[in-house]
Amino acid sequence: MAGKIKNKKTMRIITKATNIKSSGALNAYIEEKMGSLKKFLNLLEEDEKGFSAPGGKEKPTAEIWVEIEKTTDHHLQGEIFRAEAQLKLSGRGLRAKATSGDLKLAINETKNELERQLKKYKDKYIAKVKKGARKIKEEVLPNLKG
């Protein structure tokens, strides 16, 4: 494809484990689940140079910090796990957390909450774009008729 610049949508995932051993399988699971949010990167505004990244040139388009923790909650019996994620987009930050008796379930709940927030962000963004298009249409059409 000559002359066409392809935007590379990238997302960096940073993982932190507290009171729990981080294994390769667990990191792969987090990468798989949180990596599925990459499909939402097309929501970001583009400029003539490509996507505006949170950190400037050559930085990822989005960054997500995931913290998993084995908590000690004295009111509940058994192991309690907490997963928390912060997603940094250009000009916007989203945050979600979940607590569960199963670590993978907590990670899934956190991912689902971020996905819900991203869909809401998308709907608001699309409404804003359509509103701007309607405003331009209302200003231009009467001038063309007259």
Backbone as CSV, one residue per row, in Angstrom:
resi,resn,N_x,N_y,N_z,CA_x,CA_y,CA_z,C_x,C_y,C_z
1,MET,0.829,-1.181,0.000,0.000,0.000,0.000,0.872,1.242,0.000
2,ALA,1.127,1.747,-1.138,1.994,2.908,-1.251,1.274,4.163,-0.789
3,GLY,1.978,4.964,0.003,1.444,6.244,0.432,0.487,6.181,1.606
4,LYS,0.140,5.022,2.049,-0.809,4.911,3.150,-0.047,4.596,4.435
5,ILE,-0.248,5.417,5.433,0.404,5.218,6.720,-0.529,4.416,7.605
6,LYS,-0.005,3.379,8.163,-0.796,2.515,9.020,-0.557,2.909,10.475
7,ASN,-1.639,3.193,11.193,-1.511,3.535,12.606,-1.341,2.263,13.415
8,LYS,-0.339,2.238,14.242,-0.117,1.090,15.102,-0.720,1.388,16.467
9,LYS,-1.793,0.707,16.766,-2.456,0.878,18.050,-1.762,-0.044,19.042
10,THR,-1.160,0.548,20.037,-0.437,-0.248,21.007,-0.965,0.021,22.404
11,MET,-0.832,-0.971,23.242,-1.228,-0.828,24.628,-0.179,-1.524,25.476
12,ARG,0.354,-0.788,26.420,1.338,-1.355,27.335,0.605,-1.770,28.603
13,ILE,0.861,-3.000,29.048,0.232,-3.536,30.257,1.313,-3.703,31.316
14,ILE,1.136,-3.023,32.444,2.087,-3.077,33.552,1.393,-3.795,34.706
15,THR,2.024,-4.861,35.206,1.414,-5.688,36.241,2.201,-5.582,37.541
16,LYS,1.463,-5.495,38.647,2.073,-5.477,39.980,1.339,-6.497,40.839
17,ALA,2.092,-7.332,41.540,1.503,-8.346,42.416,1.906,-8.036,43.857
18,THR,0.930,-8.050,44.765,1.165,-7.782,46.178,0.682,-8.979,46.988
19,ASN,1.530,-9.494,47.852,1.215,-10.640,48.713,0.841,-11.895,47.922
20,ILE,1.327,-11.977,46.710,1.043,-13.133,45.858,2.208,-13.296,44.893
21,LYS,2.545,-14.544,44.567,3.622,-14.788,43.605,3.073,-14.624,42.194
22,SER,3.777,-13.849,41.408,3.381,-13.627,40.029,4.073,-14.664,39.149
23,SER,3.289,-15.500,38.495,3.852,-16.535,37.626,3.680,-16.139,36.165
24,GLY,4.366,-16.853,35.313,4.250,-16.601,33.883,2.845,-16.859,33.364
25,ALA,2.212,-17.894,33.905,0.847,-18.217,33.480,-0.128,-17.120,33.906
26,LEU,0.068,-16.592,35.109,-0.807,-15.528,35.604,-0.611,-14.253,34.790
27,ASN,0.637,-13.920,34.495,0.902,-12.749,33.655,0.314,-12.914,32.258
28,ALA,0.404,-14.125,31.708,-0.176,-14.391,30.387,-1.694,-14.236,30.426
29,TYR,-2.311,-14.679,31.515,-3.763,-14.555,31.669,-4.176,-13.078,31.716
30,ILE,-3.418,-12.289,32.482,-3.707,-10.853,32.575,-3.517,-10.190,31.214
31,GLU,-2.433,-10.542,30.517,-2.175,-9.989,29.182,-3.314,-10.328,28.221
32,GLU,-3.797,-11.561,28.296,-4.886,-11.996,27.408,-6.161,-11.219,27.694
33,LYS,-6.540,-11.141,28.962,-7.802,-10.486,29.329,-7.745,-8.985,29.096
34,MET,-6.725,-8.335,29.602,-6.636,-6.882,29.456,-6.265,-6.491,28.027
35,GLY,-5.553,-7.369,27.337,-5.210,-7.119,25.942,-6.424,-7.079,25.036
36,SER,-7.513,-7.735,25.465,-8.731,-7.712,24.654,-9.349,-6.313,24.612
37,LEU,-8.948,-5.432,25.508,-9.442,-4.052,25.497,-8.795,-3.226,24.390
38,LYS,-7.785,-3.802,23.749,-7.066,-3.104,22.684,-7.990,-2.714,21.528
39,LYS,-9.056,-3.477,21.345,-9.975,-3.192,20.243,-10.662,-1.835,20.404
40,PHE,-10.634,-1.288,21.621,-11.267,-0.001,21.861,-10.344,1.174,21.547
41,LEU,-9.118,0.907,21.156,-8.181,1.990,20.903,-8.564,2.833,19.696
42,ASN,-9.412,2.308,18.823,-9.844,3.105,17.677,-10.779,4.235,18.093
43,LEU,-11.104,4.322,19.382,-11.937,5.415,19.879,-11.154,6.699,20.063
44,LEU,-9.849,6.573,20.121,-9.029,7.751,20.381,-9.039,8.685,19.187
45,GLU,-8.956,9.958,19.495,-8.922,10.952,18.430,-7.599,10.864,17.689
46,GLU,-7.687,11.003,16.386,-6.476,10.985,15.567,-6.146,12.403,15.132
47,ASP,-4.882,12.688,15.045,-4.454,13.920,14.426,-3.719,13.547,13.134
48,GLU,-3.155,14.524,12.455,-2.516,14.227,11.168,-1.291,13.331,11.304
49,LYS,-0.724,13.222,12.497,0.446,12.386,12.704,0.070,10.987,13.189
50,GLY,-1.201,10.739,13.427,-1.627,9.441,13.945,-2.295,9.607,15.292
51,PHE,-2.290,8.584,16.079,-2.948,8.626,17.373,-2.167,9.484,18.354
52,SER,-2.889,10.216,19.157,-2.235,11.016,20.187,-2.032,10.122,21.409
53,ALA,-0.807,9.876,21.728,-0.457,8.968,22.820,-0.353,9.732,24.130
54,PRO,-0.588,9.061,25.258,-0.513,9.754,26.540,0.876,10.250,26.874
55,GLY,1.907,9.640,26.352,3.263,10.033,26.713,4.032,10.730,25.609
56,GLY,3.422,11.009,24.489,4.125,11.672,23.395,4.546,10.691,22.324
57,LYS,5.547,11.088,21.527,6.008,10.262,20.404,6.578,8.936,20.876
58,GLU,6.372,7.933,20.055,6.931,6.602,20.274,6.482,5.953,21.580
59,LYS,5.432,6.469,22.162,4.883,5.883,23.381,3.639,5.083,23.001
60,PRO,3.214,4.161,23.860,1.998,3.407,23.563,0.779,4.319,23.481
61,THR,-0.201,3.932,22.692,-1.425,4.701,22.570,-2.194,4.683,23.884
62,ALA,-2.129,3.585,24.596,-2.800,3.475,25.891,-1.914,2.677,26.838
63,GLU,-2.060,2.970,28.108,-1.331,2.234,29.131,-2.328,1.737,30.160
64,ILE,-2.111,0.531,30.624,-2.984,-0.021,31.649,-2.116,-0.592,32.768
65,TRP,-2.420,-0.178,33.972,-1.732,-0.682,35.158,-2.674,-1.639,35.857
66,VAL,-2.209,-2.846,36.078,-3.022,-3.873,36.732,-2.317,-4.276,38.019
67,GLU,-3.044,-4.215,39.129,-2.495,-4.663,40.404,-3.365,-5.795,40.919
68,ILE,-2.716,-6.910,41.224,-3.420,-8.034,41.833,-2.871,-8.207,43.240
69,GLU,-3.761,-8.582,44.148,-3.353,-8.653,45.539,-4.144,-9.730,46.266
70,LYS,-3.468,-10.395,47.158,-4.127,-11.318,48.077,-4.310,-10.527,49.370
71,THR,-5.560,-10.236,49.699,-5.836,-9.390,50.854,-6.124,-10.238,52.079
72,THR,-6.045,-9.620,53.223,-6.420,-10.273,54.467,-7.623,-9.528,55.013
73,ASP,-8.771,-10.032,54.729,-10.007,-9.428,55.203,-10.508,-10.277,56.359
74,HIS,-10.393,-9.778,57.565,-10.675,-10.587,58.743,-12.159,-10.932,58.906
75,HIS,-13.036,-10.293,58.140,-14.466,-10.596,58.242,-14.873,-11.777,57.359
76,LEU,-14.063,-12.076,56.376,-14.384,-13.163,55.458,-13.382,-14.292,55.642
77,GLN,-13.852,-15.510,55.480,-12.962,-16.664,55.625,-12.395,-17.048,54.269
78,GLY,-11.223,-17.634,54.291,-10.574,-18.079,53.053,-9.772,-16.962,52.425
79,GLU,-9.232,-17.275,51.263,-8.415,-16.304,50.544,-9.313,-15.318,49.795
80,ILE,-8.964,-14.057,49.881,-9.683,-13.008,49.177,-8.678,-12.319,48.252
81,PHE,-9.050,-12.207,46.985,-8.172,-11.600,45.992,-8.800,-10.308,45.482
82,ARG,-7.936,-9.344,45.196,-8.383,-8.060,44.676,-7.624,-7.777,43.387
83,ALA,-8.341,-7.317,42.394,-7.727,-6.888,41.137,-8.159,-5.454,40.880
84,GLU,-7.208,-4.636,40.522,-7.490,-3.232,40.242,-6.760,-2.851,38.973
85,ALA,-7.419,-2.080,38.123,-6.802,-1.671,36.860,-7.087,-0.203,36.596
86,GLN,-6.083,0.481,36.092,-6.221,1.867,35.671,-5.785,1.948,34.222
87,LEU,-6.665,2.462,33.389,-6.398,2.574,31.961,-6.220,4.042,31.626
88,LYS,-5.078,4.386,31.065,-4.789,5.773,30.720,-4.866,5.935,29.217
89,LEU,-5.831,6.716,28.792,-5.964,7.078,27.387,-5.521,8.529,27.246
90,SER,-5.486,9.025,26.033,-5.106,10.428,25.859,-6.220,11.312,26.413
91,GLY,-5.901,12.028,27.466,-6.867,12.956,28.048,-7.921,12.325,28.928
92,ARG,-7.827,11.058,29.195,-8.875,10.391,29.974,-8.280,9.208,30.726
93,GLY,-8.735,8.996,31.940,-8.304,7.847,32.719,-9.507,7.086,33.237
94,LEU,-9.464,5.776,33.175,-10.544,4.928,33.666,-9.983,4.008,34.736
95,ARG,-10.826,3.663,35.713,-10.371,2.839,36.831,-11.460,1.853,37.202
96,ALA,-11.033,0.618,37.514,-11.984,-0.413,37.937,-11.296,-1.328,38.937
97,LYS,-12.082,-1.878,39.851,-11.530,-2.842,40.800,-12.599,-3.850,41.173
98,ALA,-12.137,-5.028,41.583,-13.046,-6.101,41.975,-12.372,-6.960,43.031
99,THR,-13.199,-7.551,43.892,-12.719,-8.448,44.935,-13.488,-9.754,44.820
100,SER,-12.766,-10.867,44.956,-13.414,-12.164,44.820,-12.577,-13.235,45.521
101,GLY,-13.192,-14.380,45.736,-12.490,-15.518,46.301,-11.611,-16.211,45.276
102,ASP,-11.803,-15.902,43.995,-11.029,-16.474,42.899,-10.305,-15.344,42.178
103,LEU,-9.000,-15.442,42.030,-8.204,-14.385,41.423,-8.608,-14.137,39.972
104,LYS,-8.813,-15.194,39.217,-9.180,-15.035,37.802,-10.545,-14.370,37.653
105,LEU,-11.462,-14.683,38.564,-12.781,-14.053,38.540,-12.654,-12.558,38.824
106,ALA,-11.800,-12.182,39.769,-11.581,-10.769,40.072,-10.990,-10.039,38.862
107,ILE,-10.062,-10.680,38.157,-9.465,-10.084,36.958,-10.527,-9.909,35.876
108,ASN,-11.372,-10.934,35.686,-12.443,-10.850,34.682,-13.428,-9.732,35.007
109,GLU,-13.807,-9.610,36.270,-14.748,-8.562,36.673,-14.157,-7.177,36.435
110,THR,-12.876,-7.038,36.713,-12.204,-5.762,36.479,-12.180,-5.430,34.996
111,LYS,-11.855,-6.425,34.175,-11.834,-6.212,32.722,-13.219,-5.844,32.202
112,ASN,-14.254,-6.532,32.699,-15.621,-6.251,32.265,-16.054,-4.832,32.642
113,GLU,-15.645,-4.378,33.823,-15.983,-3.017,34.249,-15.278,-1.992,33.363
114,LEU,-14.016,-2.212,33.040,-13.309,-1.300,32.131,-13.954,-1.297,30.750
115,GLU,-14.373,-2.460,30.293,-15.032,-2.555,28.990,-16.340,-1.766,28.985
116,ARG,-17.100,-1.872,30.081,-18.352,-1.122,30.194,-18.078,0.384,30.154
117,GLN,-17.052,0.827,30.868,-16.700,2.242,30.884,-16.229,2.721,29.511
118,LEU,-15.478,1.869,28.801,-15.014,2.231,27.462,-16.175,2.346,26.475
119,LYS,-17.162,1.464,26.605,-18.339,1.549,25.724,-19.112,2.841,25.993
120,LYS,-19.220,3.215,27.256,-19.886,4.460,27.625,-19.115,5.652,27.054
121,TYR,-17.792,5.601,27.165,-16.936,6.643,26.604,-17.138,6.741,25.096
122,LYS,-17.224,5.591,24.426,-17.435,5.548,22.982,-18.763,6.200,22.608
123,ASP,-19.830,5.848,23.339,-21.142,6.418,23.039,-21.144,7.936,23.193
124,LYS,-20.507,8.428,24.251,-20.431,9.874,24.457,-19.621,10.535,23.357
125,TYR,-18.528,9.891,22.947,-17.673,10.448,21.899,-18.430,10.517,20.572
126,ILE,-19.142,9.455,20.231,-19.902,9.426,18.979,-21.001,10.483,19.003
127,ALA,-21.693,10.640,20.141,-22.737,11.651,20.262,-22.158,13.051,20.072
128,LYS,-20.971,13.275,20.605,-20.311,14.573,20.475,-19.969,14.859,19.012
129,VAL,-19.467,13.859,18.305,-19.125,14.021,16.891,-20.377,14.296,16.057
130,LYS,-21.449,13.546,16.323,-22.702,13.744,15.578,-23.298,15.114,15.843
131,LYS,-23.195,15.574,17.085,-23.712,16.895,17.428,-22.956,17.968,16.661
132,GLY,-21.644,17.819,16.563,-20.843,18.764,15.795,-21.188,18.734,14.315
133,ALA,-21.434,17.545,13.783,-21.800,17.414,12.369,-23.163,18.056,12.101
134,ARG,-24.121,17.871,13.021,-25.440,18.497,12.869,-25.325,20.019,12.878
135,LYS,-24.487,20.524,13.763,-24.319,21.975,13.871,-23.739,22.544,12.573
136,ILE,-22.756,21.874,12.013,-22.159,22.324,10.750,-23.189,22.257,9.630
137,LYS,-23.966,21.184,9.609,-24.994,21.013,8.578,-26.031,22.129,8.664
138,GLU,-26.439,22.469,9.881,-27.441,23.525,10.072,-26.907,24.882,9.640
139,GLU,-25.612,25.108,9.770,-25.028,26.385,9.381,-24.753,26.454,7.888
140,VAL,-24.390,25.341,7.268,-23.988,25.357,5.861,-25.188,25.287,4.920
141,LEU,-26.163,24.422,5.190,-27.305,24.248,4.274,-28.113,25.525,4.045
142,PRO,-28.439,26.287,5.078,-29.184,27.520,4.787,-28.399,28.501,3.908
143,ASN,-27.090,28.514,4.023,-26.272,29.390,3.202,-26.253,28.935,1.750
144,LEU,-26.359,27.624,1.506,-26.346,27.104,0.133,-27.660,27.389,-0.577
145,LYS,-28.783,27.381,0.150,-30.096,27.626,-0.455,-30.298,29.089,-0.826
146,GLY,-29.701,29.943,-0.055,-29.935,31.385,-0.219,-28.959,31.998,-1.097
